[in-house]
Amino acid sequence: MDKNRNAALPIASVFLLAAILAIGIYLAIKFEFLETVTSFINESMPPVLFIAMMVILPMAGLSIGIFLVVGGIKFGMWQFFLLWMLVLPVHVLAGYYLARLVRKPLKHFLSNKMGYRIPQIPENGVAQFSFMFLAFPGVPYAVKNYILPLAGVPFRYCIFMNYIVQGTLGIPFILLGRSAANIDLTLFYVTLAIIVAIYLILWRLRGNTQV
């Protein structure tokens, strides 16, 4: 009973957020607000400034989804996807080395001061752990980039699995931005439904898997 109740809350939140976004985009188109926003993004936001913010701010915790949607509006689907593939390893690299910098003193503090031992991931389970952890919803993008190396995951898995999971999951958000820029309601709603479906599948998978 408690497990079902705990699962129902985030699922209901996803549907509520999707409904708000769907109604919001409809009203934004009806009152021509969306055209104003996309015009500002395309004409008044310097590309270099946007790229710099996209590189720096997600590492500080700002949602990467915002940049994926706005980037889809500003650069288009394929151009921005290529840019996303260049920025993603920068985030992984920064997260990896920052986490490795504090891993030893953190491990020492937890072991000696708190009496807690950081669990070791079996070598033959690193790939599965990395994939499942990155795919699970509810954990912020930046946190995932810090937690994997803190857990002792080698860099090759951090970069490879981020490309497979985060890179792929970013595509619907880019398409969401592109459909908004083109004022294509059908594509927007289909993409939004795909994002909701992906989230629900991953959440169901999370409930059936121990990481």
N, C-alpha and C positions, 0 to 999 in steps of 0.2 A: 504493500500500500504506500509506504513512504517513498519507495523507489519510484513508483509511478507518479506520485505527486511531485517529486523532485524533477522528474523528466518533463512533466507537463508544463511547468513554469517557463523554462527557456524556449520550449516549442511554441507556446502561446505568445511569447515575446517576439519570436521571429515572425509569426503570422501578423501580429499587430504592427510591427515595424514595416513589414512589406505592404500592408494595407495603407498605412499612413503615407509611405513613399509613393504608392500607386495613386492615391487621391491627390497628394501634393503635386505630382508631375502633371496630372490632368488639369488641376486648377492653374498651375504655372503656365501651361500652354494656352488655356482659355483666356487668361488675363494678360497674355504676352509677356509674362515675367521671365519665363525660360529663355526667350529670345534675347532679353536684356542681359541675363546672366552669361549665356554662351557668347554673346557679342563682347562682353567685358573680358571674358577669359581669352578669347581669340585675339582681341585687338589691344587690350590694355595690360596684359600680363606678359612681361618679357620671358621668352623661353629659357634664357640662362638663369633667371631668378627662380622660375618654377623648378628647373632641374636641380638647382642648388638646394632648394627647400625640400625637394623629394629625397635627396641624398641624406640630408642632415636630420630633418625633423622626425621621420619614422624611427630613427635610432633612439630618439628621446621619448618615444612612446606615442606619438601622434599616429592615428590610424592610417595604414597604408592604403586602405580602401578609398579614402578621400582623394588621394593623389592618382589612383588608378582611374577613377571616374573622371576627374578633371583632365587628366592626361589624355583619356579617350576623346574628350571634347576638343582639346586643343590640337593634338597631333594626328588624330585618326587612329584606326585600329592597328594596322600593321607597323606603322612608324613608331607608335608608342609601345607596342609589344617588344620591338627590338630594343628600345630605350629601357624598358622594364628589365629585359634580360641582361642589360649592362649594369643597371643600378643594383639589382638583387645581390650579386656577388660582393658588391661593396658593403652592403649591410651585413652579409654573412661574415665577411672578413673582419669588419670592425667589431661585431658581436663576439666573434671567436677570440680575438686577441684581448679584448677587454675582459672577457670571462676568464680566460686562461691566466690573466694577470692577477686576478683575485682568487683563483681557485685554490691555490696552495695555502695562503693565509686563512681563507674561509674554512677549508677542510681541517686545518690545524686548530682553529678556534672551535669548530663544532666537536672535534674529537676530544680535545684536551679540556675545554671549558664547559661544554654542554654534555659531554658523554655520548654524542651522537655520531654514528658512523655512516658516511655517505654510501648508499648502495652501489655496488659495482655491476655494470651491465655486462653480461656474458659476451664474449667476442663474437660468437655465432648469432647473437640476437641484436647486435648494434643496428643493422640495416632495418630490421622490422621495427625496433623501438623508435628510430629516427623518423621513419615514414609515418607511423601511427601518431607519434607526438605532434609532428608538424601538421598532420591532417585533422587532428581533433579541433573542433570549434570551441570557442569560449576563452582561449588563451591568446592574448595580444601578440601581434606579429613580432614586436621587439623582444618581448619576453621569451618567445620561442628561440630567437637567435642567441639569447644569452644562456638559456637553460641547457641546450644541447651540449655546448662545450663544457659547461659547469658539471654536467653529468659524465664527462670524460669521453664524449663522442669525438672520434678523430675528424680532422678538418675535411677530409675527402668525403665523408658521409654528410657532414653539415652542408657542404656546397652542392653535392650531387642530389641529395634528397630535397633541398630547398628548390632547386631547379625543377625537379619532378612535381613536387607538391605545391609550393607557394607560387611557382611560375604558372602552373596550370590553373590553380584556383583564382589567379589574378585576371585571367582572360574574360570571364563573364562581367567583371566590374569594368574593364576597359570597354567592352561591348555596350554596357549600360550607358556609359558616358557618350559613346559614339551615337547610339540611338537617340539620346536626348539632344545631341547637337543637330541631328538630322530631323528632329521633331517626328520621329517614327514611333508612334505609340504602340503599335503591334509588336515591333521588335523589342521595345523597352519592357513591355509586360511579359513577353515570352522569356526574355533574359532574366527578369526578376523572378519568375516562376522557377527557372533553372537554378538560380542561386539558392532559393528557399529549399528546393528539392535536394540539392547537394548538402546543404546544412543539415537537413533532417536525416539524410543517409549517414552522414558522418557522426551525428549525435547518436543515432541508433547503434552504429558500429562502436562508438565509445562506451555505450552501456553494456555491450557484449564482450568488451576486450579490456584486459588489465594491462596498463602500461607501467 
